[in-house]
Amino acid sequence: MPEANFIEEVTKWAESLPNWGKAAVAGGVGLAVYIPYRYWVGRERKSPVFEDWKPDVVYLYQFPRTRHLPNLSPFCMKVETWLRMSDIKYEIPNFNFTVRSKEGTLPFVELNGKEYFDSNFILRDVDASLKHPSLDDHLSAEQKSTSRAFEAMTEKSLAISVWHHRMENVGKLLDSFDPKSFGIFGSLFKVIDSRFYASALLRRISGSDIGFHSRDDIIAIGSEDLKSISKYLGNKHFFHGFKPTKVDACIFSTLCQIYYAPYTSEHRDLIDGECKNLAEYIERIKNRYWPDWDDVTTNFSTDTSNWKKRHAVKNGNGIKH
């Protein structure tokens, strides 16, 4: 096809440039893309984004699928895993990725024409809006307090260590995306995005409570967080016993960013070594709530209609697709 040939030729040309040439072209393309991107992200948009919504169906807006993980954002994965654990019907609309919540963030969801943003608020407010039983209803006040403490540690402390490893492996992460996500200037966008993403991670790390420490100390803090999670989990099936709760969606989604990342790290080595129960925990939740993992990470599937049937088939219950 002429279009395919054109894309191929442009890609070859871009990849044949010397480093200074790639940098120069990337800078020009980056400026040409960044200005309209900031305009589209910052402009007022219609609400809800998905106008043809169905009652009591959650519409999840998040970053694109990747090869190694359903989502490179632990917050997006947290919301989607929680929706599956809660048995709440949801769909992932086909939307322009410049769309953000009213706060300018992802993920966000729409339910019955109303927007909910921030993963913690989503988990709280969607249950209330649907009058749906919470995963945490059976927990004691002490267990709920423990959950909150571990969630805060995971998202405010361990996350910084995870980001530090990411900053060191930005190129490998960007290689995880579907090449079609970047169009004909894929190789140039990789240069642009790697710089923007690395800079964004550095800003978040530097602005955190532990960001002023050395690299080794930041990694060590994350390792101690992992050991704490491992010791509390022990031999339990889920964090508080045999039923999954919100803290499981949170911790699982962050541990996945370590365990399935396309690079090795001190944290991955710790999970494979001293904290083997965390590896078993990750696989347990993945097998139960992500039976379509291979389809999601190979075909970048956003079909959420039959993941439960896939779990039934995977466990030999005789239900066909």
C-alpha positions in Angstrom: 0.0 0.0 0.0 1.3 3.5 -0.8 0.7 4.7 2.8 2.6 1.7 4.2 5.5 2.3 1.9 5.6 6.0 2.8 5.6 5.2 6.6 8.4 2.6 6.0 10.5 5.0 4.0 10.1 7.8 6.6 11.0 5.4 9.4 14.1 4.2 7.6 15.1 7.7 6.9 14.7 8.7 10.6 16.6 5.7 11.8 19.5 6.4 9.4 20.2 9.8 10.7 23.2 10.4 13.0 22.5 11.1 16.6 22.8 14.9 16.2 20.4 14.6 13.2 17.9 12.6 15.2 18.1 15.1 18.0 17.6 18.1 15.7 14.6 16.5 14.0 13.2 15.3 17.3 13.4 18.8 18.7 11.5 20.2 15.8 8.9 17.5 15.8 8.7 17.7 19.6 8.0 21.4 19.4 5.4 20.9 16.7 3.7 18.2 18.7 4.1 19.6 22.2 2.3 23.0 21.5 -0.9 21.4 20.1 -0.7 18.7 22.7 -0.7 21.2 25.6 -3.6 23.0 23.8 -5.7 19.8 23.5 -4.9 18.7 27.1 -5.6 22.0 28.6 -8.7 23.0 26.7 -12.2 22.6 28.0 -13.8 19.4 26.8 -17.3 18.0 26.8 -18.4 16.0 29.8 -19.1 13.2 29.8 -16.6 12.2 27.1 -18.5 9.1 26.2 -22.0 10.4 25.4 -23.7 7.1 24.5 -23.2 5.6 28.0 -25.1 2.7 29.4 -26.5 2.8 32.9 -24.3 1.5 35.7 -21.4 0.7 33.4 -18.1 2.2 34.3 -16.1 3.7 31.5 -12.3 3.6 32.3 -9.9 6.1 30.8 -6.3 5.1 31.1 -2.9 4.9 29.4 -2.5 2.4 26.5 -1.8 -1.3 26.9 1.9 -2.4 26.7 3.7 -5.6 26.0 4.8 -6.5 29.5 1.9 -5.1 31.6 -1.7 -4.2 31.1 -0.7 -0.7 32.1 2.5 1.0 33.0 0.6 3.2 35.5 0.1 1.4 38.8 -2.8 3.7 39.4 -4.6 2.6 36.2 -3.9 -1.0 37.0 -5.2 -0.5 40.5 -8.5 0.8 39.3 -8.9 -1.9 36.6 -7.9 -4.7 39.0 -10.3 -3.4 41.6 -13.2 -3.3 39.1 -12.5 -7.0 38.3 -12.2 -7.9 42.0 -15.5 -6.1 42.7 -17.3 -7.7 39.7 -18.3 -4.3 38.4 -19.1 -4.1 34.7 -16.7 -1.7 32.9 -15.6 -0.8 29.4 -12.5 1.0 28.0 -13.5 3.5 25.4 -11.5 4.2 22.3 -10.5 7.7 22.9 -7.8 10.3 22.1 -5.0 10.0 24.7 -4.8 13.7 25.1 -8.0 13.4 27.1 -7.5 13.8 30.8 -9.7 14.2 33.8 -10.9 17.6 35.0 -7.8 17.5 37.3 -5.6 16.8 34.2 -4.8 13.2 35.2 -5.3 9.6 34.3 -6.9 7.4 35.2 -10.5 8.7 35.5 -13.8 7.0 35.0 -17.3 8.0 34.0 -20.4 6.4 35.5 -23.9 7.3 34.6 -22.7 10.5 32.9 -20.6 11.7 35.9 -16.8 11.9 36.1 -14.7 10.5 39.0 -11.0 11.0 39.2 -8.0 10.0 41.4 -7.7 6.2 41.9 -8.4 6.5 45.7 -11.6 8.6 45.1 -12.7 6.3 42.3 -12.5 3.2 44.5 -14.5 5.1 47.2 -17.1 6.9 45.1 -18.0 4.3 42.4 -19.1 1.8 45.1 -21.2 4.5 46.7 -22.7 5.6 43.4 -23.6 2.1 42.4 -24.8 1.2 46.0 -22.3 -1.7 45.6 -20.9 -3.6 48.6 -17.3 -2.6 49.2 -14.5 -5.2 49.2 -13.6 -3.9 52.6 -17.0 -4.2 54.3 -16.0 -7.3 56.2 -12.8 -5.8 57.6 -12.5 -4.6 61.2 -11.6 -1.0 62.0 -8.0 -2.2 62.8 -7.7 -4.0 59.4 -8.9 -0.9 57.5 -6.4 1.2 59.3 -3.6 -1.2 58.5 -4.7 -1.2 54.8 -4.6 2.6 54.7 -1.1 2.6 56.1 0.2 0.0 53.6 -1.5 1.7 50.7 0.2 5.0 51.7 3.6 3.3 52.0 3.2 1.6 48.7 2.1 4.7 46.7 4.2 7.3 48.5 7.5 5.4 49.4 7.9 2.2 47.4 6.7 4.0 44.3 9.6 6.4 44.4 12.1 3.5 44.3 10.1 2.0 41.4 10.3 5.3 39.5 14.1 5.5 40.1 14.5 2.1 38.3 12.2 3.4 35.6 14.2 6.5 35.1 17.2 4.3 34.4 15.3 2.2 31.9 13.0 4.6 30.0 13.9 3.3 26.6 12.9 -0.2 27.5 9.6 1.0 28.8 8.8 2.9 25.7 9.6 -0.1 23.6 6.7 -1.8 25.4 4.1 0.3 23.6 2.3 -0.7 20.5 4.4 0.9 17.7 1.2 2.1 16.1 0.7 4.4 19.1 3.4 6.8 17.8 2.5 6.7 14.0 5.1 7.4 11.3 7.5 9.3 13.6 7.7 6.4 16.1 11.5 6.4 16.4 11.5 10.2 16.9 8.7 10.2 19.4 10.7 7.6 21.4 13.6 10.1 21.6 11.2 12.9 22.6 9.1 10.9 25.1 12.1 9.3 26.7 13.5 12.7 27.6 10.1 14.1 28.7 9.3 11.0 30.7 12.8 10.8 32.4 12.5 14.5 33.3 9.0 14.0 34.7 10.2 11.0 36.8 13.2 13.0 38.1 10.9 15.9 39.1 8.6 13.5 41.0 11.5 11.8 42.7 13.2 15.0 43.6 10.0 16.5 45.0 9.3 13.5 47.2 10.1 13.1 50.9 13.0 10.7 50.1 14.1 12.2 46.8 17.1 14.0 48.3 18.8 10.8 49.2 21.3 8.9 47.2 20.3 6.4 44.5 21.3 3.5 46.7 19.4 4.8 49.7 16.3 5.3 47.7 16.4 1.8 46.4 17.1 0.5 49.9 14.0 2.3 51.3 11.9 0.5 48.7 13.5 -2.8 49.6 12.5 -2.3 53.2 9.0 -1.5 52.1 8.9 -4.8 50.1 10.1 -6.8 53.2 7.4 -5.2 55.3 4.7 -6.2 52.8 6.2 -9.7 52.6 6.2 -10.1 56.4 2.7 -8.9 56.9 1.4 -11.0 54.0 3.1 -14.2 55.3 1.2 -17.3 54.1 -2.1 -15.5 53.7 -4.0 -15.9 50.4 -4.7 -12.2 50.2 -3.6 -9.3 52.4 -6.3 -9.9 55.0 -7.1 -13.6 54.5 -9.1 -15.4 51.8 -11.0 -12.4 50.4 -9.4 -9.7 48.2 -9.7 -6.1 49.4 -8.8 -2.7 48.1 -5.3 -2.9 49.5 -4.7 -6.0 47.3 -5.6 -4.1 44.2 -3.1 -1.4 45.2 -0.2 -3.5 46.2 -0.6 -6.0 43.4 -0.6 -3.2 40.8 2.6 -1.7 42.2 4.4 -5.1 42.6 3.5 -5.9 38.9 5.5 -2.8 37.9 8.6 -4.4 39.5 8.0 -8.1 38.7 7.0 -7.8 35.0 9.1 -4.8 34.1 11.3 -5.4 30.9 14.5 -5.0 33.0 16.1 -6.4 36.1 16.3 -4.6 39.4 17.3 -5.0 43.0 13.6 -5.1 43.9 12.9 -7.9 41.4 15.9 -9.8 42.8 14.4 -9.4 46.3 11.0 -10.7 45.2 12.7 -13.7 43.6 14.8 -14.3 46.6 14.0 -13.3 50.2 10.4 -12.3 49.5 9.2 -15.3 47.4 5.8 -15.1 48.9 5.3 -11.9 47.0 6.0 -13.6 43.7 3.4 -16.3 44.6 0.9 -13.5 45.6 1.4 -11.7 42.3 0.9 -14.9 40.3 -2.2 -15.8 42.4 -4.0 -12.5 41.7 -2.8 -12.4 38.1 -4.2 -15.9 37.4 -7.5 -15.1 39.1 -8.3 -11.6 37.9 -6.2 -11.4 34.7 -6.8 -14.7 32.8 -6.6 -12.6 29.6 -3.1 -11.2 30.5 -1.5 -12.7 27.5 -4.1 -11.3 25.1 -3.9 -7.9 26.8 -0.1 -7.8 26.6 0.3 -9.4 23.2 -2.6 -8.0 21.2 -3.1 -4.9 23.3 -6.7 -5.9 23.8 -9.1 -3.6 25.6 -12.0 -6.1 25.4 -13.4 -6.5 28.9 -16.5 -8.4 28.0 -15.4 -12.0 28.7 -12.5 -12.0 31.1 -14.5 -13.9 33.7 -15.4 -16.6 31.1 -11.7 -16.9 30.4 -11.1 -17.5 34.1 -13.7 -20.2 34.1 -12.2 -22.0 31.1 -8.7 -21.6 32.5 -9.8 -23.4 35.7 -11.6 -26.2 33.9 -15.2 -25.4 34.6 -16.3 -26.3 31.1 -17.5 -22.8 30.0 -16.7 -21.9 26.4 -15.7 -18.5 25.1 
